[in-house]
Amino acid sequence: MTPRPVPDAVAALDRLTFEGIATGSVTLPSRTVHAGEWPRLLRTLLDEVSMVASRAAPLQAPLPRRWPMGLRLSR
């Protein structure tokens, strides 16, 4: 099976997940999180990013302000 190219953001998340499995922690720009916390953070991020606009409250803060840890997907 030939590997297919993936977007840079997906590759960055994959590297972070591998880091958590290999070392027991994930190094984010603003802090290091335990590998057990990483899947919950990732799931929350994916839920928010994929949320249908009609479900989002119109007065909520934009996504970057709700994620103060400053998660940057490019490494």
All heavy atoms as TSV, in Angstrom:
chain	resi	resn	atom	element	x	y	z
A	1	MET	N	N	0.840	-1.165	0.000
A	1	MET	CA	C	0.000	0.000	0.000
A	1	MET	C	C	0.896	1.242	0.000
A	1	MET	O	O	1.783	1.385	0.829
A	1	MET	CB	C	-0.901	-0.022	1.240
A	1	MET	CG	C	-1.741	1.199	1.372
A	1	MET	SD	S	-2.771	1.212	2.863
A	1	MET	CE	C	-4.140	0.253	2.302
A	2	THR	N	N	0.640	2.135	-0.911
A	2	THR	CA	C	1.421	3.358	-1.033
A	2	THR	C	C	0.847	4.433	-0.117
A	2	THR	O	O	-0.358	4.688	-0.144
A	2	THR	CB	C	1.393	3.865	-2.491
A	2	THR	OG1	O	1.837	2.832	-3.335
A	2	THR	CG2	C	2.252	5.098	-2.661
A	3	PRO	N	N	1.683	5.060	0.717
A	3	PRO	CA	C	1.174	6.133	1.580
A	3	PRO	C	C	0.653	7.299	0.750
A	3	PRO	O	O	1.235	7.652	-0.277
A	3	PRO	CB	C	2.387	6.564	2.391
A	3	PRO	CG	C	3.394	5.496	2.223
A	3	PRO	CD	C	3.097	4.808	0.935
A	4	ARG	N	N	-0.449	7.863	1.186
A	4	ARG	CA	C	-1.008	9.037	0.513
A	4	ARG	C	C	-0.586	10.289	1.268
A	4	ARG	O	O	-0.512	10.271	2.496
A	4	ARG	CB	C	-2.534	8.974	0.488
A	4	ARG	CG	C	-3.064	7.834	-0.355
A	4	ARG	CD	C	-4.564	7.861	-0.414
A	4	ARG	NE	N	-5.127	7.817	0.940
A	4	ARG	CZ	C	-6.400	7.984	1.223
A	4	ARG	NH1	N	-7.261	8.223	0.268
A	4	ARG	NH2	N	-6.831	7.923	2.458
A	5	PRO	N	N	-0.310	11.352	0.546
A	5	PRO	CA	C	0.036	12.602	1.227
A	5	PRO	C	C	-1.170	13.122	2.019
A	5	PRO	O	O	-2.311	12.932	1.615
A	5	PRO	CB	C	0.388	13.561	0.103
A	5	PRO	CG	C	0.176	12.846	-1.176
A	5	PRO	CD	C	-0.275	11.459	-0.893
A	6	VAL	N	N	-0.901	13.746	3.141
A	6	VAL	CA	C	-1.959	14.334	3.965
A	6	VAL	C	C	-1.650	15.816	4.176
A	6	VAL	O	O	-0.499	16.234	4.035
A	6	VAL	CB	C	-2.074	13.621	5.334
A	6	VAL	CG1	C	-2.479	12.170	5.151
A	6	VAL	CG2	C	-0.789	13.724	6.121
A	7	PRO	N	N	-2.659	16.586	4.524
A	7	PRO	CA	C	-2.411	18.008	4.806
A	7	PRO	C	C	-1.411	18.167	5.956
A	7	PRO	O	O	-1.318	17.307	6.842
A	7	PRO	CB	C	-3.790	18.544	5.191
A	7	PRO	CG	C	-4.769	17.587	4.582
A	7	PRO	CD	C	-4.089	16.254	4.590
A	8	ASP	N	N	-0.685	19.262	5.945
A	8	ASP	CA	C	0.315	19.526	6.986
A	8	ASP	C	C	-0.280	19.484	8.393
A	8	ASP	O	O	0.352	18.984	9.326
A	8	ASP	CB	C	0.989	20.871	6.755
A	8	ASP	CG	C	1.884	20.866	5.524
A	8	ASP	OD1	O	2.262	19.767	5.071
A	8	ASP	OD2	O	2.204	21.965	5.025
A	9	ALA	N	N	-1.502	20.002	8.549
A	9	ALA	CA	C	-2.128	20.018	9.877
A	9	ALA	C	C	-2.374	18.601	10.387
A	9	ALA	O	O	-2.169	18.312	11.567
A	9	ALA	CB	C	-3.440	20.800	9.833
A	10	VAL	N	N	-2.782	17.706	9.510
A	10	VAL	CA	C	-3.014	16.315	9.903
A	10	VAL	C	C	-1.694	15.654	10.284
A	10	VAL	O	O	-1.606	14.935	11.284
A	10	VAL	CB	C	-3.727	15.532	8.769
A	10	VAL	CG1	C	-3.826	14.047	9.097
A	10	VAL	CG2	C	-5.108	16.114	8.508
A	11	ALA	N	N	-0.655	15.906	9.513
A	11	ALA	CA	C	0.666	15.341	9.815
A	11	ALA	C	C	1.180	15.872	11.158
A	11	ALA	O	O	1.769	15.117	11.946
A	11	ALA	CB	C	1.650	15.674	8.698
A	12	ALA	N	N	0.925	17.150	11.453
A	12	ALA	CA	C	1.371	17.727	12.723
A	12	ALA	C	C	0.646	17.073	13.901
A	12	ALA	O	O	1.265	16.748	14.915
A	12	ALA	CB	C	1.143	19.240	12.726
A	13	LEU	N	N	-0.661	16.870	13.762
A	13	LEU	CA	C	-1.413	16.197	14.826
A	13	LEU	C	C	-0.928	14.757	14.999
A	13	LEU	O	O	-0.840	14.256	16.124
A	13	LEU	CB	C	-2.907	16.221	14.525
A	13	LEU	CG	C	-3.578	17.587	14.647
A	13	LEU	CD1	C	-5.021	17.514	14.161
A	13	LEU	CD2	C	-3.513	18.101	16.065
A	14	ASP	N	N	-0.607	14.105	13.901
A	14	ASP	CA	C	-0.087	12.741	13.961
A	14	ASP	C	C	1.258	12.706	14.693
A	14	ASP	O	O	1.501	11.825	15.521
A	14	ASP	CB	C	0.054	12.181	12.547
A	14	ASP	CG	C	0.340	10.696	12.551
A	14	ASP	OD1	O	-0.363	9.952	13.252
A	14	ASP	OD2	O	1.289	10.284	11.851
A	15	ARG	N	N	2.129	13.681	14.413
A	15	ARG	CA	C	3.425	13.746	15.109
A	15	ARG	C	C	3.241	13.972	16.604
A	15	ARG	O	O	3.923	13.357	17.429
A	15	ARG	CB	C	4.299	14.853	14.515
A	15	ARG	CG	C	4.952	14.480	13.195
A	15	ARG	CD	C	6.005	15.507	12.775
A	15	ARG	NE	N	5.444	16.839	12.540
A	15	ARG	CZ	C	4.904	17.232	11.395
A	15	ARG	NH1	N	4.846	16.398	10.371
A	15	ARG	NH2	N	4.443	18.450	11.267
A	16	LEU	N	N	2.296	14.838	16.968
A	16	LEU	CA	C	2.034	15.085	18.378
A	16	LEU	C	C	1.510	13.826	19.067
A	16	LEU	O	O	1.905	13.494	20.183
A	16	LEU	CB	C	1.038	16.236	18.548
A	16	LEU	CG	C	1.552	17.627	18.197
A	16	LEU	CD1	C	0.403	18.632	18.181
A	16	LEU	CD2	C	2.634	18.065	19.164
A	17	THR	N	N	0.628	13.107	18.393
A	17	THR	CA	C	0.089	11.869	18.955
A	17	THR	C	C	1.194	10.838	19.113
A	17	THR	O	O	1.290	10.164	20.150
A	17	THR	CB	C	-1.048	11.335	18.071
A	17	THR	OG1	O	-2.064	12.351	17.983
A	17	THR	CG2	C	-1.654	10.071	18.643
A	18	PHE	N	N	2.049	10.699	18.119
A	18	PHE	CA	C	3.165	9.762	18.225
A	18	PHE	C	C	4.091	10.147	19.378
A	18	PHE	O	O	4.559	9.292	20.126
A	18	PHE	CB	C	3.955	9.693	16.913
A	18	PHE	CG	C	5.115	8.740	17.001
A	18	PHE	CD1	C	4.907	7.371	16.923
A	18	PHE	CD2	C	6.400	9.204	17.204
A	18	PHE	CE1	C	5.974	6.487	17.034
A	18	PHE	CE2	C	7.475	8.332	17.319
A	18	PHE	CZ	C	7.254	6.966	17.225
A	19	GLU	N	N	4.339	11.451	19.519
A	19	GLU	CA	C	5.174	11.925	20.624
A	19	GLU	C	C	4.580	11.499	21.966
A	19	GLU	O	O	5.299	11.057	22.872
A	19	GLU	CB	C	5.299	13.446	20.572
A	19	GLU	CG	C	6.093	14.043	21.711
A	19	GLU	CD	C	6.098	15.572	21.699
A	19	GLU	OE1	O	5.740	16.192	20.675
A	19	GLU	OE2	O	6.464	16.137	22.740
A	20	GLY	N	N	3.259	11.613	22.098
A	20	GLY	CA	C	2.602	11.209	23.334
A	20	GLY	C	C	2.745	9.723	23.601
A	20	GLY	O	O	3.001	9.301	24.739
A	21	ILE	N	N	2.618	8.919	22.573
A	21	ILE	CA	C	2.756	7.469	22.724
A	21	ILE	C	C	4.197	7.103	23.060
A	21	ILE	O	O	4.457	6.265	23.922
A	21	ILE	CB	C	2.302	6.753	21.429
A	21	ILE	CG1	C	0.792	6.936	21.245
A	21	ILE	CG2	C	2.676	5.278	21.463
A	21	ILE	CD1	C	0.286	6.517	19.882
A	22	ALA	N	N	5.135	7.749	22.391
A	22	ALA	CA	C	6.551	7.396	22.558
A	22	ALA	C	C	7.150	7.914	23.863
A	22	ALA	O	O	8.006	7.250	24.450
A	22	ALA	CB	C	7.359	7.931	21.371
A	23	THR	N	N	6.703	9.089	24.324
A	23	THR	CA	C	7.366	9.709	25.484
A	23	THR	C	C	6.479	9.848	26.716
A	23	THR	O	O	6.977	10.141	27.796
A	23	THR	CB	C	7.886	11.115	25.130
A	23	THR	OG1	O	6.765	11.975	24.897
A	23	THR	CG2	C	8.798	11.086	23.916
A	24	GLY	N	N	5.170	9.702	26.542
A	24	GLY	CA	C	4.268	9.858	27.675
A	24	GLY	C	C	3.784	11.276	27.879
A	24	GLY	O	O	3.017	11.550	28.788
A	25	SER	N	N	4.236	12.203	27.017
A	25	SER	CA	C	3.760	13.581	27.099
A	25	SER	C	C	3.786	14.215	25.707
A	25	SER	O	O	4.478	13.739	24.817
A	25	SER	CB	C	4.606	14.409	28.069
A	25	SER	OG	O	5.939	14.470	27.623
A	26	VAL	N	N	3.003	15.274	25.564
A	26	VAL	CA	C	2.917	15.999	24.298
A	26	VAL	C	C	3.345	17.438	24.569
A	26	VAL	O	O	2.794	18.098	25.447
A	26	VAL	CB	C	1.485	15.965	23.728
A	26	VAL	CG1	C	1.375	16.801	22.466
A	26	VAL	CG2	C	1.051	14.529	23.459
A	27	THR	N	N	4.316	17.916	23.813
A	27	THR	CA	C	4.830	19.269	23.990
A	27	THR	C	C	4.081	20.218	23.061
A	27	THR	O	O	4.236	20.157	21.844
A	27	THR	CB	C	6.340	19.322	23.689
A	27	THR	OG1	O	6.990	18.337	24.491
A	27	THR	CG2	C	6.906	20.693	23.993
A	28	LEU	N	N	3.268	21.089	23.670
A	28	LEU	CA	C	2.540	22.107	22.925
A	28	LEU	C	C	3.304	23.420	23.072
A	28	LEU	O	O	4.182	23.539	23.930
A	28	LEU	CB	C	1.119	22.241	23.482
A	28	LEU	CG	C	0.270	20.965	23.402
A	28	LEU	CD1	C	-1.066	21.172	24.099
A	28	LEU	CD2	C	0.067	20.541	21.965
A	29	PRO	N	N	2.997	24.423	22.259
A	29	PRO	CA	C	3.750	25.680	22.328
A	29	PRO	C	C	3.729	26.340	23.707
A	29	PRO	O	O	4.704	26.961	24.116
A	29	PRO	CB	C	3.058	26.574	21.295
A	29	PRO	CG	C	2.481	25.615	20.320
A	29	PRO	CD	C	2.070	24.416	21.134
A	30	SER	N	N	2.630	26.203	24.443
A	30	SER	CA	C	2.544	26.906	25.716
A	30	SER	C	C	2.731	26.017	26.940
A	30	SER	O	O	2.940	26.528	28.036
A	30	SER	CB	C	1.193	27.617	25.830
A	30	SER	OG	O	0.157	26.665	25.822
A	31	ARG	N	N	2.655	24.712	26.760
A	31	ARG	CA	C	2.815	23.809	27.906
A	31	ARG	C	C	2.966	22.377	27.423
A	31	ARG	O	O	2.726	22.066	26.266
A	31	ARG	CB	C	1.645	23.915	28.877
A	31	ARG	CG	C	0.318	23.416	28.301
A	31	ARG	CD	C	-0.796	23.586	29.317
A	31	ARG	NE	N	-2.064	23.174	28.746
A	31	ARG	CZ	C	-2.912	22.375	29.351
A	31	ARG	NH1	N	-2.643	21.894	30.543
A	31	ARG	NH2	N	-4.044	22.054	28.777
A	32	THR	N	N	3.338	21.524	28.341
A	32	THR	CA	C	3.430	20.094	28.057
A	32	THR	C	C	2.258	19.416	28.752
A	32	THR	O	O	1.960	19.721	29.904
A	32	THR	CB	C	4.761	19.524	28.588
A	32	THR	OG1	O	5.828	20.201	27.920
A	32	THR	CG2	C	4.878	18.045	28.319
A	33	VAL	N	N	1.583	18.520	28.032
A	33	VAL	CA	C	0.447	17.806	28.618
A	33	VAL	C	C	0.747	16.315	28.682
A	33	VAL	O	O	1.494	15.786	27.858
A	33	VAL	CB	C	-0.861	18.056	27.833
A	33	VAL	CG1	C	-1.259	19.517	27.875
A	33	VAL	CG2	C	-0.757	17.576	26.409
A	34	HIS	N	N	0.167	15.664	29.666
A	34	HIS	CA	C	0.315	14.224	29.824
A	34	HIS	C	C	-0.347	13.527	28.632
A	34	HIS	O	O	-1.361	13.993	28.112
A	34	HIS	CB	C	-0.352	13.788	31.138
A	34	HIS	CG	C	-0.147	12.353	31.458
A	34	HIS	ND1	N	-0.976	11.369	30.975
A	34	HIS	CD2	C	0.805	11.735	32.198
A	34	HIS	CE1	C	-0.551	10.198	31.417
A	34	HIS	NE2	N	0.538	10.392	32.156
A	35	ALA	N	N	0.222	12.417	28.209
A	35	ALA	CA	C	-0.312	11.693	27.051
A	35	ALA	C	C	-1.760	11.267	27.265
A	35	ALA	O	O	-2.521	11.149	26.307
A	35	ALA	CB	C	0.555	10.478	26.745
A	36	GLY	N	N	-2.163	11.053	28.511
A	36	GLY	CA	C	-3.545	10.693	28.796
A	36	GLY	C	C	-4.516	11.845	28.595
A	36	GLY	O	O	-5.703	11.638	28.356
A	37	GLU	N	N	-4.023	13.067	28.688
A	37	GLU	CA	C	-4.853	14.253	28.482
A	37	GLU	C	C	-4.957	14.603	26.988
A	37	GLU	O	O	-5.936	15.207	26.548
A	37	GLU	CB	C	-4.240	15.421	29.256
A	37	GLU	CG	C	-5.054	16.676	29.251
A	37	GLU	CD	C	-4.395	17.808	30.024
A	37	GLU	OE1	O	-3.259	17.651	30.518
A	37	GLU	OE2	O	-5.027	18.875	30.120
A	38	TRP	N	N	-3.958	14.246	26.214
A	38	TRP	CA	C	-3.903	14.622	24.792
A	38	TRP	C	C	-5.123	14.159	23.991
A	38	TRP	O	O	-5.704	14.960	23.254
A	38	TRP	CB	C	-2.602	14.130	24.171
A	38	TRP	CG	C	-2.547	14.345	22.690
A	38	TRP	CD1	C	-2.465	13.395	21.728
A	38	TRP	CD2	C	-2.600	15.594	22.000
A	38	TRP	NE1	N	-2.458	13.964	20.493
A	38	TRP	CE2	C	-2.545	15.323	20.628
A	38	TRP	CE3	C	-2.694	16.915	22.417
A	38	TRP	CZ2	C	-2.576	16.313	19.662
A	38	TRP	CZ3	C	-2.725	17.918	21.452
A	38	TRP	CH2	C	-2.669	17.609	20.099
A	39	PRO	N	N	-5.571	12.898	24.103
A	39	PRO	CA	C	-6.744	12.503	23.301
A	39	PRO	C	C	-7.988	13.331	23.629
A	39	PRO	O	O	-8.767	13.650	22.734
A	39	PRO	CB	C	-6.961	11.032	23.664
A	39	PRO	CG	C	-5.643	10.557	24.157
A	39	PRO	CD	C	-5.005	11.756	24.814
A	40	ARG	N	N	-8.158	13.708	24.892
A	40	ARG	CA	C	-9.318	14.528	25.249
A	40	ARG	C	C	-9.207	15.935	24.650
A	40	ARG	O	O	-10.185	16.485	24.157
A	40	ARG	CB	C	-9.469	14.594	26.774
A	40	ARG	CG	C	-9.893	13.266	27.372
A	40	ARG	CD	C	-10.215	13.379	28.844
A	40	ARG	NE	N	-9.056	13.678	29.672
A	40	ARG	CZ	C	-8.238	12.765	30.180
A	40	ARG	NH1	N	-8.441	11.498	29.942
A	40	ARG	NH2	N	-7.222	13.131	30.930
A	41	LEU	N	N	-8.011	16.506	24.690
A	41	LEU	CA	C	-7.811	17.822	24.069
A	41	LEU	C	C	-8.037	17.755	22.562
A	41	LEU	O	O	-8.683	18.633	21.975
A	41	LEU	CB	C	-6.407	18.343	24.360
A	41	LEU	CG	C	-6.107	18.759	25.790
A	41	LEU	CD1	C	-4.619	19.044	25.950
A	41	LEU	CD2	C	-6.928	19.965	26.171
A	42	LEU	N	N	-7.504	16.715	21.954
A	42	LEU	CA	C	-7.649	16.550	20.507
A	42	LEU	C	C	-9.111	16.360	20.124
A	42	LEU	O	O	-9.594	16.963	19.164
A	42	LEU	CB	C	-6.806	15.357	20.036
A	42	LEU	CG	C	-6.783	15.076	18.549
A	42	LEU	CD1	C	-6.278	16.288	17.772
A	42	LEU	CD2	C	-5.902	13.868	18.267
A	43	ARG	N	N	-9.829	15.556	20.887
A	43	ARG	CA	C	-11.242	15.333	20.581
A	43	ARG	C	C	-12.027	16.635	20.720
A	43	ARG	O	O	-12.879	16.955	19.883
A	43	ARG	CB	C	-11.828	14.276	21.504
A	43	ARG	CG	C	-13.291	14.037	21.211
A	43	ARG	CD	C	-13.873	12.967	22.056
A	43	ARG	NE	N	-15.285	12.849	21.720
A	43	ARG	CZ	C	-16.143	12.200	22.436
A	43	ARG	NH1	N	-15.763	11.567	23.516
A	43	ARG	NH2	N	-17.408	12.151	22.085
A	44	THR	N	N	-11.758	17.402	21.757
A	44	THR	CA	C	-12.441	18.680	21.948
A	44	THR	C	C	-12.148	19.628	20.792
A	44	THR	O	O	-13.045	20.285	20.260
A	44	THR	CB	C	-12.021	19.321	23.279
A	44	THR	OG1	O	-12.345	18.415	24.336
A	44	THR	CG2	C	-12.727	20.645	23.501
A	45	LEU	N	N	-10.890	19.684	20.395
A	45	LEU	CA	C	-10.513	20.527	19.260
A	45	LEU	C	C	-11.253	20.109	17.990
A	45	LEU	O	O	-11.838	20.940	17.294
A	45	LEU	CB	C	-9.002	20.466	19.030
A	45	LEU	CG	C	-8.488	21.175	17.781
A	45	LEU	CD1	C	-8.691	22.676	17.905
A	45	LEU	CD2	C	-7.028	20.844	17.560
A	46	LEU	N	N	-11.255	18.818	17.695
A	46	LEU	CA	C	-11.924	18.333	16.489
A	46	LEU	C	C	-13.429	18.565	16.550
A	46	LEU	O	O	-14.052	18.896	15.539
A	46	LEU	CB	C	-11.606	16.859	16.268
A	46	LEU	CG	C	-10.143	16.563	15.952
A	46	LEU	CD1	C	-9.908	15.064	15.869
A	46	LEU	CD2	C	-9.701	17.257	14.685
A	47	ASP	N	N	-14.036	18.393	17.724
A	47	ASP	CA	C	-15.467	18.677	17.867
A	47	ASP	C	C	-15.766	20.139	17.563
A	47	ASP	O	O	-16.729	20.453	16.864
A	47	ASP	CB	C	-15.947	18.351	19.281
A	47	ASP	CG	C	-16.110	16.862	19.523
A	47	ASP	OD1	O	-16.101	16.089	18.538
A	47	ASP	OD2	O	-16.234	16.471	20.701
A	48	GLU	N	N	-14.949	21.048	18.087
A	48	GLU	CA	C	-15.187	22.471	17.869
A	48	GLU	C	C	-14.956	22.872	16.415
A	48	GLU	O	O	-15.712	23.655	15.859
A	48	GLU	CB	C	-14.313	23.311	18.792
A	48	GLU	CG	C	-14.761	23.238	20.231
A	48	GLU	CD	C	-14.102	24.280	21.100
A	48	GLU	OE1	O	-13.622	25.291	20.557
A	48	GLU	OE2	O	-14.091	24.081	22.317
A	49	VAL	N	N	-13.918	22.335	15.819
A	49	VAL	CA	C	-13.614	22.687	14.433
A	49	VAL	C	C	-14.691	22.166	13.484
A	49	VAL	O	O	-15.046	22.820	12.505
A	49	VAL	CB	C	-12.221	22.150	14.031
A	49	VAL	CG1	C	-11.992	22.266	12.541
A	49	VAL	CG2	C	-11.144	22.899	14.797
A	50	SER	N	N	-15.245	21.002	13.792
A	50	SER	CA	C	-16.230	20.405	12.890
A	50	SER	C	C	-17.665	20.803	13.225
A	50	SER	O	O	-18.590	20.381	12.535
A	50	SER	CB	C	-16.104	18.882	12.923
A	50	SER	OG	O	-16.436	18.384	14.204
A	51	MET	N	N	-17.857	21.617	14.267
A	51	MET	CA	C	-19.201	22.008	14.672
A	51	MET	C	C	-19.885	22.794	13.550
A	51	MET	O	O	-19.294	23.688	12.955
A	51	MET	CB	C	-19.150	22.874	15.929
A	51	MET	CG	C	-20.526	23.261	16.460
A	51	MET	SD	S	-20.450	24.354	17.897
A	51	MET	CE	C	-19.516	23.364	19.029
A	52	VAL	N	N	-21.107	22.422	13.272
A	52	VAL	CA	C	-21.888	23.125	12.265
A	52	VAL	C	C	-22.150	24.537	12.777
A	52	VAL	O	O	-22.468	24.741	13.946
A	52	VAL	CB	C	-23.221	22.381	12.017
A	52	VAL	CG1	C	-24.085	23.121	11.015
A	52	VAL	CG2	C	-22.951	20.962	11.563
A	53	ALA	N	N	-22.006	25.514	11.904
A	53	ALA	CA	C	-22.145	26.919	12.294
A	53	ALA	C	C	-23.477	27.196	12.981
A	53	ALA	O	O	-23.551	27.999	13.904
A	53	ALA	CB	C	-21.982	27.815	11.072
A	54	SER	N	N	-24.537	26.524	12.574
A	54	SER	CA	C	-25.848	26.767	13.175
A	54	SER	C	C	-25.909	26.296	14.622
A	54	SER	O	O	-26.741	26.757	15.394
A	54	SER	CB	C	-26.944	26.082	12.363
A	54	SER	OG	O	-26.757	24.679	12.392
A	55	ARG	N	N	-25.013	25.377	15.019
A	55	ARG	CA	C	-24.984	24.893	16.405
A	55	ARG	C	C	-24.164	25.806	17.297
A	55	ARG	O	O	-24.295	25.777	18.509
A	55	ARG	CB	C	-24.384	23.487	16.464
A	55	ARG	CG	C	-25.325	22.416	16.013
A	55	ARG	CD	C	-24.726	21.038	16.179
A	55	ARG	NE	N	-24.085	20.859	17.471
A	55	ARG	CZ	C	-23.080	20.026	17.687
A	55	ARG	NH1	N	-22.595	19.304	16.705
A	55	ARG	NH2	N	-22.559	19.895	18.882
A	56	ALA	N	N	-23.292	26.579	16.714
A	56	ALA	CA	C	-22.413	27.447	17.498
A	56	ALA	C	C	-23.185	28.673	17.978
A	56	ALA	O	O	-23.943	29.269	17.229
A	56	ALA	CB	C	-21.215	27.877	16.663
A	57	ALA	N	N	-22.973	29.045	19.208
A	57	ALA	CA	C	-23.618	30.253	19.729
A	57	ALA	C	C	-22.980	31.467	19.055
A	57	ALA	O	O	-21.758	31.564	18.986
A	57	ALA	CB	C	-23.454	30.331	21.233
A	58	PRO	N	N	-23.767	32.401	18.564
A	58	PRO	CA	C	-23.205	33.537	17.818
A	58	PRO	C	C	-22.302	34.447	18.642
A	58	PRO	O	O	-21.446	35.115	18.095
A	58	PRO	CB	C	-24.438	34.291	17.328
A	58	PRO	CG	C	-25.570	33.807	18.167
A	58	PRO	CD	C	-25.210	32.435	18.650
A	59	LEU	N	N	-22.456	34.479	19.950
A	59	LEU	CA	C	-21.660	35.394	20.760
A	59	LEU	C	C	-20.454	34.728	21.403
A	59	LEU	O	O	-19.757	35.357	22.191
A	59	LEU	CB	C	-22.544	36.026	21.838
A	59	LEU	CG	C	-23.692	36.879	21.300
A	59	LEU	CD1	C	-24.553	37.395	22.445
A	59	LEU	CD2	C	-23.176	38.030	20.460
A	60	GLN	N	N	-20.204	33.472	21.082
A	60	GLN	CA	C	-19.042	32.799	21.654
A	60	GLN	C	C	-17.764	33.403	21.095
A	60	GLN	O	O	-17.729	33.914	19.986
A	60	GLN	CB	C	-19.055	31.306	21.326
A	60	GLN	CG	C	-20.038	30.529	22.166
A	60	GLN	CD	C	-19.942	29.049	21.873
A	60	GLN	OE1	O	-19.457	28.653	20.824
A	60	GLN	NE2	N	-20.400	28.243	22.787
A	61	ALA	N	N	-16.706	33.306	21.894
A	61	ALA	CA	C	-15.403	33.799	21.448
A	61	ALA	C	C	-14.922	32.972	20.271
A	61	ALA	O	O	-15.231	31.789	20.177
A	61	ALA	CB	C	-14.401	33.714	22.596
A	62	PRO	N	N	-14.165	33.567	19.363
A	62	PRO	CA	C	-13.597	32.809	18.255
A	62	PRO	C	C	-12.711	31.679	18.773
A	62	PRO	O	O	-12.168	31.757	19.872
A	62	PRO	CB	C	-12.767	33.835	17.488
A	62	PRO	CG	C	-13.258	35.152	17.942
A	62	PRO	CD	C	-13.809	34.967	19.327
A	63	LEU	N	N	-12.554	30.645	17.996
A	63	LEU	CA	C	-11.809	29.457	18.405
A	63	LEU	C	C	-10.426	29.758	18.974
A	63	LEU	O	O	-10.087	29.238	20.029
A	63	LEU	CB	C	-11.701	28.475	17.237
A	63	LEU	CG	C	-11.058	27.135	17.545
A	63	LEU	CD1	C	-11.849	26.383	18.613
A	63	LEU	CD2	C	-10.951	26.306	16.292
A	64	PRO	N	N	-9.601	30.605	18.362
A	64	PRO	CA	C	-8.268	30.844	18.935
A	64	PRO	C	C	-8.317	31.404	20.357
A	64	PRO	O	O	-7.466	31.094	21.180
A	64	PRO	CB	C	-7.629	31.845	17.976
A	64	PRO	CG	C	-8.337	31.634	16.695
A	64	PRO	CD	C	-9.754	31.263	17.077
A	65	ARG	N	N	-9.318	32.225	20.680
A	65	ARG	CA	C	-9.398	32.773	22.034
A	65	ARG	C	C	-9.891	31.733	23.024
A	65	ARG	O	O	-9.642	31.823	24.212
A	65	ARG	CB	C	-10.314	33.989	22.049
A	65	ARG	CG	C	-9.640	35.169	21.404
A	65	ARG	CD	C	-10.240	36.526	21.716
A	65	ARG	NE	N	-11.421	36.564	22.510
A	65	ARG	CZ	C	-12.539	37.185	22.155
A	65	ARG	NH1	N	-12.614	37.779	20.988
A	65	ARG	NH2	N	-13.561	37.206	22.948
A	66	ARG	N	N	-10.630	30.706	22.556
A	66	ARG	CA	C	-11.102	29.661	23.458
A	66	ARG	C	C	-10.019	28.640	23.726
A	66	ARG	O	O	-10.138	27.832	24.621
A	66	ARG	CB	C	-12.326	28.962	22.870
A	66	ARG	CG	C	-13.552	29.846	22.881
A	66	ARG	CD	C	-14.765	29.085	22.511
A	66	ARG	NE	N	-14.597	28.415	21.247
A	66	ARG	CZ	C	-15.514	28.357	20.305
A	66	ARG	NH1	N	-16.670	28.934	20.474
A	66	ARG	NH2	N	-15.282	27.712	19.194
A	67	TRP	N	N	-8.951	28.643	22.947
A	67	TRP	CA	C	-7.845	27.709	23.125
A	67	TRP	C	C	-6.615	28.493	23.559
A	67	TRP	O	O	-5.702	28.714	22.772
A	67	TRP	CB	C	-7.576	26.935	21.823
A	67	TRP	CG	C	-8.513	25.804	21.688
A	67	TRP	CD1	C	-9.773	25.853	21.211
A	67	TRP	CD2	C	-8.281	24.453	22.069
A	67	TRP	NE1	N	-10.342	24.627	21.271
A	67	TRP	CE2	C	-9.448	23.744	21.784
A	67	TRP	CE3	C	-7.197	23.786	22.633
A	67	TRP	CZ2	C	-9.553	22.387	22.047
A	67	TRP	CZ3	C	-7.308	22.441	22.885
A	67	TRP	CH2	C	-8.485	21.752	22.596
A	68	PRO	N	N	-6.558	28.924	24.818
A	68	PRO	CA	C	-5.470	29.777	25.264
A	68	PRO	C	C	-4.113	29.100	25.231
A	68	PRO	O	O	-3.087	29.753	25.277
A	68	PRO	CB	C	-5.864	30.144	26.703
A	68	PRO	CG	C	-6.774	29.046	27.117
A	68	PRO	CD	C	-7.489	28.596	25.871
A	69	MET	N	N	-4.070	27.784	25.124
A	69	MET	CA	C	-2.769	27.110	25.099
A	69	MET	C	C	-2.037	27.385	23.801
A	69	MET	O	O	-0.875	27.035	23.659
A	69	MET	CB	C	-2.935	25.611	25.325
A	69	MET	CG	C	-3.490	24.870	24.145
A	69	MET	SD	S	-3.561	23.137	24.471
A	69	MET	CE	C	-5.303	22.924	24.548
A	70	GLY	N	N	-2.702	28.018	22.850
A	70	GLY	CA	C	-2.027	28.413	21.616
A	70	GLY	C	C	-1.605	27.240	20.763
A	70	GLY	O	O	-0.497	27.208	20.256
A	71	LEU	N	N	-2.493	26.277	20.604
A	71	LEU	CA	C	-2.161	25.105	19.811
A	71	LEU	C	C	-1.886	25.510	18.373
A	71	LEU	O	O	-2.758	26.046	17.693
A	71	LEU	CB	C	-3.300	24.096	19.865
A	71	LEU	CG	C	-3.141	22.823	19.063
A	71	LEU	CD1	C	-1.951	22.025	19.600
A	71	LEU	CD2	C	-4.384	21.977	19.123
A	72	ARG	N	N	-0.675	25.309	17.931
A	72	ARG	CA	C	-0.311	25.565	16.525
A	72	ARG	C	C	-0.039	24.224	15.901
A	72	ARG	O	O	0.712	23.418	16.449
A	72	ARG	CB	C	0.928	26.451	16.448
A	72	ARG	CG	C	0.662	27.841	16.938
A	72	ARG	CD	C	1.889	28.721	16.716
A	72	ARG	NE	N	1.766	29.891	17.546
A	72	ARG	CZ	C	2.489	30.099	18.636
A	72	ARG	NH1	N	3.401	29.247	19.010
A	72	ARG	NH2	N	2.300	31.186	19.343
A	73	LEU	N	N	-0.638	23.979	14.753
A	73	LEU	CA	C	-0.518	22.665	14.142
A	73	LEU	C	C	0.749	22.505	13.314
A	73	LEU	O	O	1.117	21.404	12.965
A	73	LEU	CB	C	-1.749	22.372	13.296
A	73	LEU	CG	C	-3.051	22.359	14.091
A	73	LEU	CD1	C	-4.209	22.037	13.174
A	73	LEU	CD2	C	-2.989	21.368	15.233
A	74	SER	N	N	1.415	23.562	12.992
A	74	SER	CA	C	2.656	23.427	12.228
A	74	SER	C	C	3.825	23.367	13.195
A	74	SER	O	O	3.894	24.128	14.145
A	74	SER	CB	C	2.822	24.590	11.254
A	74	SER	OG	O	2.851	25.788	11.961
A	75	ARG	N	N	4.709	22.447	12.983
A	75	ARG	CA	C	5.860	22.283	13.871
A	75	ARG	C	C	7.130	22.270	13.070
A	75	ARG	O	O	7.258	21.850	12.027
A	75	ARG	CB	C	5.781	20.983	14.642
A	75	ARG	CG	C	4.638	21.017	15.642
A	75	ARG	CD	C	4.793	19.882	16.530
A	75	ARG	NE	N	5.590	20.393	17.637
A	75	ARG	CZ	C	5.758	19.756	18.747
A	75	ARG	NH1	N	5.273	18.595	18.917
A	75	ARG	NH2	N	6.476	20.254	19.719
